[in-house]
């Protein structure tokens, strides 16, 4: 069934100068209550003149099977990662500061609602006027916020603004119930469900068939994105993707989520989930079965909400069964398009011990950047710190622009390491 669109509506939020007033944009961590077809690979031109190789600064850990392929394009990695004084020294201070005090760019958006195959609804927010202003072959970037997040989150807005300044067409994928998107069936979204992602990509691709499609995901959005890449594997219609603050292993993330100061985040997210649920509680009046509606409606933790509602909606026997079968760590080995993963060593919500290091190293399409600090969705570092865009944004755009430039020669992706050897030892010197 082809998704149908509803009339577009404008969405706008005001910019708050962080020095004159605070705009709370907890987004993926709300404040506590206090078919585009892939262009065929026709030719690959390997230059005899090697691209300059910029060794990453020792403050960064950069690994992956695609290290030699993509590292030359990421020139900013040769500079040290310098967290902003005081704020960037503690993971919790940095996480909370970024959520509450990072500036929120003022951008006029147009909302498009699409109806899914199961009669659900997804809200896509586009930059107003871009349909007429940008060429039809402008690259399209799909942004996927974290749990309960949407187009109002500051980290999403900054990425949207940076990509648009480079001539990219950008759309924010607001999952069911997030970003004030409508809920029309007794089902939200989950870490396991890929149907909405598949329909969004197909819809966007059909809307701009001459453009390459890319995606960036944060936190749970990153987990869903990487699972999608692994599931689609060789038939993936995206030309590249970036994963940030990905929890990867949801079992490990759940364990850490219930310890120490992390309980504050757990309660905040549970509260946000309950608020979304209560707005649409009438849809769940007659669901019956294993659903525990009172538990979900009054959940004090994300785990309780998932136990009462999410895991039942998507057919899992238990919460642990849901988490273990929805982790993107198992999908990395199947990714067949360029994928950049950026993680913070001290992320309190996406533990670094959950990162599938070996699978990333073994996959010739994947690159991992691990920063020493950053918190969760923080990265308060770089020239725009502390109130501007995260340190990651320029790195993400360098990576995506490199892929888009190379697309004129059909940037190669590999099924296994043997493919790499067959192409050339000088693959990192693609001339575009």
N, C-alpha and C positions, 0 to 999 in steps of 0.2 A: 504494500500500500504506500502510495506516495504521500509524504507529509503535506498537509495543507496549511496555508499561511493565513493569518488573521491580519486585519488592518494594522498598520504600524502606528505606534504611539511614541511620543517623545519622553525621554527620561533625562532629568537633569539634576545635578546636585551642586551645591555651592562650595566654592573653595574656601577653606579656612586657613588663614595664616597661622602657623603653629606658634608664632611668637605673640599673637594677639588673641588667639582663642584655640581651644582644642576641639578637633573633630575626631570622635572615637570611631575608628575603622578596624575593629577587631577582626571582622571578616571571617576568616577560617577559624578564628578563636575569639568569639564574641565576648564582650565584657561580662564579667560575672554580674549577677543582680545585686548589687550594692550600688552522481557518481562521477566525480571527475575521473576520467581514465588516465592512467599513468602514461606519460610520454615514453615511447619506446627508446631503449638505449641504441642509438644509431651509430655513435662514434665516440671514442674517448681519445683526446689528444694529449699525449704526455710530452711535456717540454723537456728538452735536454738541459735546460737551465733550471736548477733546483730553486724552490722558494726558500727565502731566508728562514732558518730554523731558530725560533725563539725559545730557549730553554725556560721552563717555568721557574718562578722564584722558589727558593727552598721553603718558604712559608706555606706553599701550596703543595698538596699531594695530587698529582695528575697521572692517571693510569687508564688503561683500556686497550682493547685490540685495535682501536682506530687512532691511537696516539700519534703515530707518524703521519696519518692522513689529515687530521684536523688541527693538530697543535700549531702548525705554522700560521694558521689564520687567526689564532687567538693571541694577538700581540700584547694585550693588556696583562696576560699572565706572567710576563717577564718582570712585572713590578711587584713589590711585596704587598701582601694582604695586611693592611693596617687598620685594625678596628678603631672606631672613634673612641677617644679617651673616656674612661669610666663607663659609659653606656655599653660599649662593646666588650667590656672585660668580663661580664657576667651574663650567662645565657638567658636567665630569666629577666633581668633588667632590659636586655636588648630586645627580647621577644615582646615584652609589654610596651616598651618605648615605641617600637616600630608600629605596634597595633594602635596606639592611642595618639601618638604625636607626629607620625609621618604625614607630610602634606598630602592633600587630596586634590589632584588636578581637576579643574572645571572643564568638563567635556560634554557636549550635547550628543545624546545617543538616541537612536531610533530602535524601538523594540519590535521584533517580529516573533510571533508565537506560532510554533508548528505543532500539529497534532500527530502523535505517534501511532504506530500500528495498533496499540492496545487502548487507544483513545486517551492516552496521557498527554500532557502539555509541557513543552519546553520553551523557554524564552531566550531568544538570541538578541543581543544588543549590539548594533552596528553604529559606527560614527555617522552622525547625521550629515547627509550630503555627499558621502563618498561614492555612492552608486553613480552619481553624475560626474563627479570630479575626477575619479581615478580611471585609468584605462582598464578595459576588461581583462587584460592579462596581468594586472598587478598581482603580486603574490598575496595570498590570503593566510592570515594567522588566526587560528582558533585558540582562545584563552580559556582554560579550565581551572576555576578557583578551587580552593580547598573546601572541607566540610562546612556546610551552611553558608559558604561564601558566595559572592556574586560580583556584579559589575560596579558596586559601590565601594569595594575594598580598595584601599590605597595602593597596595602592591600590584593589583590588576590594572588600575588606572595609569600608573607610571609606565608599565610595560606597554599598554595600549598607546599611550602618547608617544613613546620612543619609537615604536614600530611605525606608527602613522607618519612621524616626522621623516622617516626613511622612504616614504612612498608606498607602504604596505597597507592593504585593506585588512582591518582587524574586526573580529567579532567575539563577543564574550558569550560563552555557553553557560547559561544559568540553569542548573539542574532543577528538577521538579521541586517546587516549594522554596527554592533559593532565589535571592535577589527579587523577592516579591513576585516570582513567577507563579502562575496558577497551578493548582493541583486538581485534577478532574477525575482521578480514579483513586481507589484505596491502595495506592502504592507510591512510595517515594523513590529515591534512588539508593544505590548501595555500591560498595567497593567491588561487588561481584558482577553487577549487571552491566553489560556492554551494549545492549540494544539501543539505548538512547544515543550513545556515542556513534554507533554505526549509522543511525538515521541522520544525525547532525552532519556528519562528514559527507554522506551521500547528498543531502539537501544543499549544502554549501557548494559542493562540487558541481552539482547540476546548475546552480545559479551562476557560477563563474567557470565554465568548462575550459576556458583558455588559460586559466591560472594554475600555478602550483599551490598546493595546500600544505600548511605546516601547523603544528600545534605546540602549545606550551602549557604545562600543568603544574600546579602547586599542591603539595601535601596529598590529601585524598584524591584530588583531581589528577595529580601526577601518577598515583597508583593505578587509577582507572585508565589513564592514557597508556602507560607501559603495558598493562594487561591487554589493552586493545591492540597495541603494536605486535605483541607476541601472538595474539589470537589470529590477527589478519596475516601476519608473517609475510610470505612472498606476494600476497595479493593486496597489501596495504596501499590505499590510495594517497597516503601522505608522502611528501617528499623529504620530510625531516621532522624531528621533534625534540623537545627539551623537557626534562623532568627536574623539578626543584623541590627540596624538602620532602622527598618521597619516603614514607615510612617503610616501604618495601616489604618487610616481614611484619604482618599485622599481629601475629601472636606475640612477638617481642615487644612491639609498640604498645600492645594492650598491657603487658606485664609492667612496663615502665610507667605507663599512664596512671597507674594506681599507687605510685610511690611518691613520698615527699611532697615537694611543692607542686609537682605535676597534677596533684588532686585539684588544684585551683583551676587549671585548664580543663580538666575532665568535667568539673561541675559547670563551668562556663559553657562548654560545648553542649552538655546535656540540657542545660537551660535553654539554649538556642534551638535545639531539636524539639524540645517540648513546646516552645512557642510556635514553631512552624506546624507541629502536629495539632495543637489546639485550634489553630485557625481553620483546620479542615477536618475536625473531629467527626462531624456528621457523616462524612464519607465512610467512616469505619464503624458505624453503629451496628451493623448486622453482619460483620465479617465472621465471627464465630471461630471454630477450629482451635488451633493452638495459640492464637493471638491472645496476648495479655494486655488489653488496652489500658487498664488502670496503671499497670507498671510502666508502660511507655509514656503515658500522659504525665506521670509524676516522677519520671526517672531522675535519679541523682547522679547518674554516671552514664557515659556513652554505652558502656557494656549493658546496663539495665535497659536502655532504650533499644539496643540491638536485640536483646533477648526477648523483649515484649513484642517487638514489631518487625524489625529488619530481617532477622534470620528466618522468621516464619514466612514473610512475604516472598522470600526468594528460595524457599524450600530446603533450608538447612536444619539438621537435627538439633544443633546446639550453637551457642555463640562461638565456641572454640572451633567447631566444624566450619562455621561461616568465615572466621578469621583465617584459618589455615588454608582454606580453598579460595580465598580472595586476595592473596598476597601477590604482588607483582614481581617479587624476587624470583618466582618460578618461571616468569615470562621472558626475562632478559635474554636467555639463550636462544629464543625463537625470533628475536627482533631482526628484521632484514632491511631496515632503512636507517639512515644516520640518526643516532640518538646521543644527546649530551645530557649527562646527569650531574647536577650540582648539589652537594650536600655540605652541611656544617658538622664538624667533628663534635661540637657541643650541643647539637640540637636536642632539646629535652623531649620533643614529641615524636621525632623521627630518629630513633637511636642509630648511631653510626654502626653499631654491631649487627644491625639488620641488613646492611648493604651487601649485595651479592658480589663481592670483589672478584672472585674467580670467574664467574660467568661474564662479567663485564670485560675482564682481561682477555677472555677466550673469544669474545665476539668481535670480529673485525669491523663492526658498524658502531661500536659503543665507545664513549669516552666519559670518564668520571673525573670531576674536579672536587676535591675535598678541602674545604677551608678550615683553618684552625678554630675560628670563632664564627658567629653568625646567628646563633639561636635558631628559633623557628620562624621563618618568614621575616627574618630581621636583616642580617647583612648590612648593619649600619656602619659602612666603611666607604672609602672612595671619595671622589671630589665633591659629591653632592650631600655627603653626610653632614649633620645627622638627620635633617628633615626631608631631604630629597630622595631620589630613587635609590633602590638597593644596589649594592656593589655588583650584583649579578646581571643587571639589565644590559650594560654594554657588552658583556661577555656573550650573553644570549644572542644579541643582535649581530655581533661579529660572526658567530657560528651560523646563524640563519642566512645572513647575507652572503656568506661564503658558499653555502649550498645553493642559493638562488643564482648566484653568478655562474656557478659550475653547471647549473641545469641546462644551459644552452648547449652543453656538450653531453647532456644526459649523465649526470653524476652516477658512477657505478656503486651498487651495493652488492654485498657478497653473501653467498650461501654458506661458505665455510672458508677456512684458512687456505685451502688449496686454490680457491678462486683468486686470492690475493697474489699468490705466487705467479699465477698465470697472466695476470694483468701486467704488472711491472714492478720492479723494485723502486722505481721513481714515481710511484703513484702520488706522493705528496707534492709533486710539481705540476699538477694539472694546470694548464694554461687556458684561461677563459677570456 
